[in-house]
Amino acid sequence: MTAVEHIAVVIPARDESELIGRCLESVLAARGVVEAARHAPSVSVVVVADRCTDDTANVARRFPGVTVVEIDAGNVGVARSTGVLLALESSGSSPHGVWIASTDADSVVPDGWLQRQAAFAHGGAGVVLGTVRPDFADLSAEQAAAWGELHSPADAVGEVHGANLGVRGDVYLAVGGFPGLPEHEDVGFVDRCVALGARIVATDSCEVTTSGRQVGRTPGGFARYLRDDLVQSEIFANPAH
């Protein structure tokens, strides 16, 4: 079993002033669940505002206990790495006792999100892969139906999403952190963890809801999949439709 002394939540953000408020509200609610337990680990929250042209950083600073750092990388891999290293340096714990929970600024985590990740860490997990689902309010009826056809919880377990990802601090450092990629840095990072032989746990028990917007911050990300591939993939999988 591995004791978790500190949980660091890291959130990269680029022009997310409209959505980061609800993200941070959900993260602070999840922090409250952890802090209410006996012998609870401490919890920090770091937002990395990367090349923002809007009010993202100022919105994030309105939330108590949230650290905001501004960078000009224009690169989500660099943004995640910047946040993680800051969190590790300021945690007051050895990397082995720090659990890093990653989500995105356009996402909403469930109340038990951090609690569940910490439980997996306590059981020896080095990496936790959680599921995500889009906010159906942002989807057309056709897209929502296609998602239901293609994405049962069981099928989604094991997919890699930076919006719902956890890793122990020493594992993070051992693999060299998130690669400095403008997209798919989460997949590249987990590939490194697999190559290292880290114990990986995949779960649908703490699913994160992420924006169903059709125009995203990277050309090949989740928004592009929803816009260009989701319905076509469902048609291909069910040609009789």
C-alpha positions in Angstrom: 0.0 0.0 0.0 1.1 3.5 -0.8 0.4 6.4 1.5 -0.8 9.6 -0.3 0.4 12.6 1.7 -0.6 15.3 -0.9 -2.9 15.5 -3.9 -2.0 18.0 -6.6 -4.7 18.9 -9.2 -3.2 20.3 -12.4 -5.4 22.1 -15.0 -4.0 23.5 -18.2 -6.2 26.3 -19.7 -6.2 28.3 -22.9 -8.9 30.9 -23.3 -11.3 29.1 -21.0 -12.8 32.1 -19.1 -16.4 30.9 -19.8 -15.8 27.3 -18.6 -13.0 27.3 -16.0 -15.3 28.6 -13.2 -17.5 25.5 -13.3 -14.4 23.3 -13.5 -12.9 24.8 -10.4 -16.2 24.7 -8.5 -16.3 20.9 -9.2 -12.6 20.4 -8.3 -13.0 22.3 -5.0 -16.1 20.2 -4.2 -14.0 17.1 -4.8 -11.2 18.6 -2.6 -13.8 19.1 0.2 -14.8 15.5 0.1 -11.1 14.5 0.6 -10.5 17.0 3.3 -13.5 15.9 5.3 -12.0 12.5 5.9 -9.9 11.6 8.9 -6.1 11.7 8.3 -6.8 13.4 4.9 -4.0 14.3 2.6 -3.5 18.0 1.7 -4.8 19.1 -1.7 -3.5 21.8 -3.9 -4.9 23.1 -7.2 -2.7 24.6 -10.0 -4.1 26.3 -13.1 -1.7 26.9 -15.9 -3.1 29.7 -18.1 -1.2 29.2 -21.4 -1.1 32.0 -23.9 -4.6 33.2 -22.9 -6.1 36.2 -24.6 -9.1 36.4 -22.4 -9.8 36.6 -18.6 -9.0 32.9 -17.8 -6.3 33.7 -15.2 -8.3 36.3 -13.4 -11.4 34.1 -13.2 -9.3 31.3 -11.8 -7.7 33.6 -9.2 -11.1 34.3 -7.7 -11.3 30.8 -6.3 -9.7 30.3 -2.8 -6.7 28.1 -2.6 -6.1 28.0 -6.4 -2.6 28.8 -7.7 -2.5 30.4 -11.1 0.6 30.5 -13.3 0.7 32.2 -16.7 2.9 31.0 -19.5 3.2 31.7 -23.2 4.0 28.2 -24.6 0.9 27.6 -26.7 1.5 23.9 -26.0 -0.7 21.7 -23.7 2.1 19.3 -23.0 4.3 22.1 -21.7 1.4 23.6 -19.8 0.7 20.3 -18.0 4.4 19.8 -17.2 4.7 23.3 -15.9 1.8 22.8 -13.5 3.0 19.4 -12.3 6.5 20.5 -11.5 5.3 23.5 -9.6 2.9 21.3 -7.6 5.7 18.8 -6.8 8.1 21.5 -5.7 5.5 23.2 -3.4 3.9 20.0 -2.0 6.2 19.6 1.0 6.2 15.8 0.4 8.5 13.4 -1.4 7.3 12.6 -5.0 6.4 9.1 -3.8 3.8 10.6 -1.5 2.3 13.0 -4.0 -0.6 12.0 -6.3 -1.1 14.2 -9.4 -4.7 14.4 -10.7 -5.1 15.9 -14.2 -8.2 17.4 -15.7 -9.0 20.1 -18.3 -10.5 23.5 -17.9 -13.6 22.7 -19.9 -14.4 19.7 -17.7 -16.4 18.9 -14.6 -15.3 16.3 -12.1 -17.6 14.3 -9.8 -17.5 14.9 -6.0 -15.7 11.6 -5.4 -13.1 12.1 -8.1 -10.1 12.7 -5.9 -11.3 10.3 -3.2 -11.4 7.5 -5.7 -8.1 8.3 -7.3 -6.5 8.4 -3.8 -8.0 5.0 -3.0 -6.5 3.5 -6.1 -3.2 5.1 -5.2 -3.4 3.7 -1.7 -3.9 0.3 -3.2 -0.7 0.6 -5.2 -1.7 2.1 -8.5 1.0 4.2 -10.2 -1.4 5.5 -12.9 -5.2 5.8 -13.0 -7.0 6.1 -16.3 -10.6 7.4 -15.9 -13.4 7.7 -18.4 -14.9 10.9 -19.8 -18.2 11.7 -21.5 -19.3 14.8 -23.4 -21.9 17.2 -22.0 -24.9 16.1 -24.0 -26.3 19.6 -23.9 -23.6 20.5 -26.4 -24.4 17.7 -28.8 -27.0 17.3 -31.5 -29.5 14.5 -31.1 -27.7 12.5 -33.8 -24.4 12.9 -32.0 -25.8 12.0 -28.6 -27.3 8.8 -30.1 -24.0 7.9 -31.8 -22.1 8.4 -28.5 -24.5 6.0 -26.8 -24.1 3.4 -29.4 -20.3 3.6 -29.4 -19.3 4.4 -25.9 -20.6 2.1 -23.2 -18.7 2.5 -19.9 -17.1 -0.9 -20.4 -15.8 0.0 -23.8 -14.4 3.3 -22.6 -12.3 1.8 -19.7 -8.6 2.0 -20.6 -8.9 5.0 -23.0 -6.5 7.8 -22.2 -7.9 11.3 -21.4 -5.9 14.2 -19.9 -9.2 15.3 -18.5 -9.3 12.3 -16.2 -5.8 11.0 -15.4 -3.8 10.4 -12.2 -0.2 9.5 -11.6 2.1 9.1 -8.6 4.8 11.7 -8.4 7.7 9.4 -8.6 6.3 7.6 -11.6 5.8 10.9 -13.3 9.4 11.9 -12.8 10.7 8.5 -13.7 9.2 8.7 -17.2 10.2 12.3 -17.8 6.8 13.8 -17.4 4.4 14.9 -20.2 6.0 15.2 -23.5 6.0 18.8 -24.9 3.4 18.0 -27.6 0.6 20.4 -28.8 -1.9 17.5 -28.6 -2.0 13.8 -27.5 0.5 14.5 -24.8 -1.6 12.4 -22.5 -1.4 9.4 -24.8 2.4 9.8 -25.1 2.7 10.1 -21.4 0.8 6.9 -20.7 2.8 5.1 -23.3 5.9 6.1 -21.3 4.3 4.7 -18.1 3.5 1.4 -19.8 7.1 1.1 -21.1 8.3 1.7 -17.5 6.1 -1.1 -16.2 4.1 1.2 -13.9 0.9 -0.4 -12.4 -2.0 1.1 -14.3 -5.6 1.0 -13.2 -8.4 1.8 -15.6 -11.8 2.6 -14.1 -15.2 4.1 -14.9 -16.0 4.8 -11.3 -15.1 8.5 -11.4 -16.2 9.6 -14.8 -15.5 13.2 -15.8 -17.9 15.3 -18.0 -16.1 17.4 -20.5 -17.4 20.0 -22.9 -19.1 18.8 -26.0 -18.0 21.8 -28.0 -17.2 21.3 -31.7 -14.3 23.7 -31.9 -11.5 22.9 -29.6 -8.1 24.2 -28.5 -6.1 21.6 -30.6 -6.7 20.5 -34.1 -6.9 16.8 -33.4 -8.5 16.7 -30.0 -11.9 15.7 -28.5 -13.8 18.5 -30.2 -12.6 17.4 -33.6 -13.6 13.8 -32.9 -17.1 14.9 -31.8 -17.5 17.1 -34.9 -16.0 15.0 -37.6 -15.8 11.4 -36.5 -18.5 10.5 -34.0 -21.5 10.1 -36.3 -19.5 8.6 -39.1 -18.0 6.0 -36.8 -21.4 5.0 -35.6 -22.6 4.6 -39.2 -19.6 2.5 -40.1 -20.2 0.3 -37.0 -23.9 -0.1 -37.8 -24.2 0.1 -41.6 -27.8 -1.0 -41.5 -28.6 2.5 -40.0 
